[in-house]
Amino acid sequence: MAPWRTSSEKTLPERLPLERSYHCEMSNSEVVVVTGGGRGIGRAICLRLAQAGRDVVIGFRSDAESAESVAVEIRALDQRALCVQVDTVEEVSVAAMFNAADRFGKVTGVVNNAGAATAVGRLEHNDLAAIHRDIDVNLFSIILCCKYAQTSLGKLGGGAIVNISSAAATLGSPNTYVHYAAAKAGVDALTVGLSKELAPEIRVNAVSPGTVWTQFHQDPDRPAQVASVIPLGRAGEGDEIAGAVAWLLSAEASYVTGANLRVAGGL
């Protein structure tokens, strides 16, 4: 398994992250960076923020077509969008994404949404390389993005970070992905600690979704399969998570930091 790589350990790649923009001239409007913004919960977050009058930087890893489709929808709402290809576990790539965001406009918010669960099943049966990659994406990438978010947000005197955690952090996800649950528990601890470290200039909060209808699941029917154990009797929708994120980024949450808003149907 390859160790985490930082900018001091590798040279700049010949090809920086792909940037594609609509109405990409510098603007005075507020910009929010959303990783994993091309699909699922990330897509819903991007659109909700655009509806609230924010310009959006859509971070995506490989699916440029999906990210571009979100950008088109944002433009239809008369907001600007910038698509940036990024590998959130690589420092050089993350630094380039935030540099692009700073050139795009005034960054006032960051949503660390990128996640993965490629190793599914009992721990003893899962491949260690897949587990390592999942932990990288679900914990280390958020640490890395928070590190660079501080600089972008600090240029204008502060802002807000929202980390997407999971109800799995407290449920443990036995027989499914205990390593994913452990990584998300790390996100919860990071959120609390960083909220104190960065106060009062930067607010740091988390949202913990339960099972949501997205393409995240290897079994597309899983949300329906687990509905019976959810007190509200159904899986959630991306828009329901996006609403919580938008509120935490808004002025209405100006006295909220270190909080973890659970949106999990009662689990």
C-alpha positions in Angstrom: 0.0 0.0 0.0 1.4 3.4 -0.9 1.8 5.9 1.9 0.1 9.2 1.8 2.0 11.6 -0.4 2.6 15.3 0.3 3.9 18.1 -1.8 7.3 17.8 -0.2 7.5 14.1 -1.4 6.6 14.6 -5.1 7.1 17.1 -7.8 4.3 19.0 -9.4 2.5 16.9 -12.1 2.8 17.9 -15.7 -1.0 18.1 -15.9 -2.7 20.1 -13.2 -6.4 19.4 -12.3 -8.8 20.0 -15.1 -10.7 23.2 -14.8 -13.9 23.9 -16.7 -16.0 26.9 -15.9 -19.2 28.8 -16.8 -19.3 32.6 -16.3 -15.7 32.1 -14.9 -14.8 35.8 -14.6 -13.9 37.0 -11.1 -16.9 37.9 -9.1 -17.8 39.5 -5.8 -20.3 36.8 -4.9 -19.6 34.1 -2.3 -18.0 30.9 -3.5 -18.4 27.5 -1.9 -16.0 24.6 -2.7 -17.8 21.2 -2.7 -15.7 18.0 -3.1 -17.4 15.1 -4.7 -19.9 17.6 -6.2 -20.8 15.8 -9.4 -23.1 13.1 -8.1 -25.4 12.1 -5.3 -25.4 14.1 -2.1 -22.7 16.4 -3.5 -24.8 17.3 -6.5 -27.7 18.1 -4.3 -25.5 20.3 -2.1 -24.2 22.2 -5.1 -27.6 22.9 -6.5 -29.0 23.9 -3.1 -26.1 26.4 -2.6 -26.7 27.8 -6.1 -30.4 28.3 -5.2 -29.2 30.2 -2.1 -27.2 32.6 -4.3 -23.7 31.0 -4.0 -21.3 30.4 -6.8 -19.9 26.8 -6.6 -16.6 25.1 -7.2 -17.4 21.5 -8.1 -14.6 19.2 -7.2 -14.7 15.8 -9.0 -12.3 12.9 -9.3 -13.1 11.2 -12.6 -16.6 11.8 -13.9 -16.2 15.1 -15.7 -19.5 14.6 -17.6 -21.6 14.5 -14.3 -19.7 17.5 -12.9 -20.4 19.5 -16.1 -24.1 18.6 -16.0 -24.2 20.1 -12.4 -22.5 23.2 -13.7 -25.1 23.6 -16.4 -27.9 23.4 -13.8 -26.1 26.0 -11.7 -25.8 28.3 -14.7 -29.5 27.9 -15.3 -30.0 29.3 -11.7 -27.9 32.4 -12.8 -24.9 31.4 -10.6 -21.3 30.7 -11.7 -19.7 27.2 -11.6 -16.2 26.0 -11.9 -15.4 22.2 -12.3 -12.0 21.2 -11.0 -10.7 17.6 -11.3 -9.1 16.7 -7.9 -7.8 13.7 -6.1 -8.6 14.6 -2.5 -5.9 12.3 -1.1 -3.1 14.0 -3.0 -1.8 17.3 -1.5 -0.6 18.8 -4.8 -4.0 18.2 -6.3 -5.9 19.6 -3.3 -3.6 22.7 -3.3 -4.3 23.2 -7.0 -8.1 23.0 -6.4 -8.0 25.7 -3.7 -5.7 27.9 -5.9 -8.3 27.6 -8.7 -11.1 28.4 -6.2 -9.2 31.5 -5.0 -8.9 32.8 -8.6 -12.6 32.1 -9.2 -13.9 34.3 -6.4 -14.2 34.9 -2.6 -14.2 31.5 -0.9 -16.5 31.6 2.1 -17.4 28.0 2.5 -16.0 24.5 2.0 -18.0 21.2 2.0 -15.9 18.1 2.4 -18.2 15.6 0.8 -16.0 13.2 -1.2 -16.3 9.7 0.1 -16.0 6.0 -0.8 -16.8 2.5 0.4 -15.2 0.1 -1.9 -14.5 -2.6 0.7 -17.9 -4.0 1.7 -18.6 -7.0 4.0 -17.0 -8.5 7.1 -13.6 -7.1 8.0 -11.9 -10.5 7.8 -12.9 -10.9 4.1 -12.0 -7.4 2.9 -8.9 -6.5 0.9 -6.5 -4.4 3.0 -5.6 -2.2 0.0 -9.3 -1.3 -0.5 -9.6 -0.6 3.2 -6.6 1.6 3.1 -8.0 3.5 0.1 -11.4 3.9 1.8 -9.8 5.3 5.0 -7.7 7.7 2.8 -10.8 9.1 1.1 -13.1 9.2 4.1 -10.7 10.6 6.7 -7.3 11.7 5.4 -8.8 13.6 2.5 -10.9 15.6 4.8 -8.0 16.4 7.0 -6.0 17.5 3.9 -8.9 19.6 2.5 -9.4 21.3 5.9 -5.7 22.2 6.0 -6.0 24.1 2.7 -9.5 25.4 3.4 -8.1 27.4 6.3 -5.9 29.4 4.0 -8.6 30.2 1.4 -11.2 31.1 4.1 -8.7 33.1 6.1 -8.0 35.5 3.1 -11.4 37.1 3.8 -11.4 36.9 7.5 -13.1 33.6 7.9 -16.0 31.4 6.8 -17.4 27.9 7.4 -16.4 24.3 6.8 -19.0 21.5 6.7 -17.6 17.9 6.9 -19.9 15.1 5.6 -19.6 12.4 8.2 -22.1 9.5 8.6 -24.5 7.9 11.1 -22.2 4.9 10.7 -19.7 6.6 13.0 -21.8 5.8 16.0 -23.6 2.7 14.6 -20.4 0.9 13.7 -21.8 -0.8 10.5 -21.0 -4.4 11.6 -20.8 -6.9 8.7 -20.8 -4.0 6.2 -17.9 -1.7 6.6 -16.5 -1.2 10.1 -13.5 0.5 8.7 -15.7 3.1 7.0 -17.5 3.7 10.3 -14.2 4.1 12.1 -13.0 6.7 9.5 -16.2 8.7 9.9 -15.8 8.6 13.7 -12.4 10.2 13.0 -14.2 12.9 11.0 -16.5 13.6 14.0 -13.4 14.0 16.3 -11.7 16.2 13.7 -14.8 18.5 13.5 -14.9 19.0 17.2 -11.2 19.7 17.6 -10.9 21.9 14.6 -13.9 24.0 15.5 -12.1 25.0 18.7 -8.8 25.4 16.9 -10.1 27.8 14.2 -12.7 29.7 16.3 -13.8 32.5 16.1 -12.8 33.2 12.4 -13.9 29.8 10.9 -16.8 27.7 12.0 -16.5 23.9 11.5 -19.5 21.6 11.7 -20.5 18.2 10.4 -23.6 16.6 8.9 -24.1 12.9 9.5 -26.4 11.3 6.9 -28.0 7.9 7.3 -28.8 5.7 4.3 -29.6 7.9 1.3 -30.7 7.1 -2.2 -27.5 7.7 -4.2 -25.1 5.9 -6.4 -22.8 5.4 -3.3 -24.0 1.9 -2.6 -22.6 -1.1 -4.4 -26.0 -2.7 -4.1 -28.4 -0.1 -5.6 -31.3 -1.6 -3.7 -29.7 -1.2 -0.2 -31.7 1.9 0.7 -34.9 0.0 0.3 -33.6 -3.0 2.1 -32.7 -1.1 5.3 -35.8 1.0 5.3 -37.5 -1.3 7.8 -35.0 -0.5 10.6 -35.2 3.2 10.1 -37.7 4.9 12.5 -39.0 7.1 9.8 -39.5 4.0 7.6 -37.5 5.1 4.5 -34.1 6.1 3.3 -33.3 9.7 2.8 -32.9 11.9 -0.3 -29.9 14.0 -1.2 -32.0 17.2 -1.0 -32.6 16.5 2.7 -28.9 16.4 3.4 -28.3 19.4 1.2 -30.7 21.5 3.3 -28.8 20.8 6.5 -25.5 21.7 4.8 -26.9 24.9 3.4 -28.2 26.0 6.8 -24.8 25.3 8.5 -23.1 27.5 5.9 -25.7 30.3 6.3 -25.8 33.3 8.5 -28.6 31.7 10.4 -26.0 29.3 11.8 -23.6 32.0 12.8 -23.5 30.8 16.4 -23.1 27.1 15.6 -19.6 25.5 15.5 -18.4 22.1 16.6 -21.9 20.7 15.9 -22.8 17.4 14.2 -26.2 17.5 12.6 -27.6 14.0 12.2 -29.9 13.6 9.3 -30.6 9.9 9.5 -34.3 9.3 9.9 -34.0 8.5 13.6 -31.1 6.1 13.5 
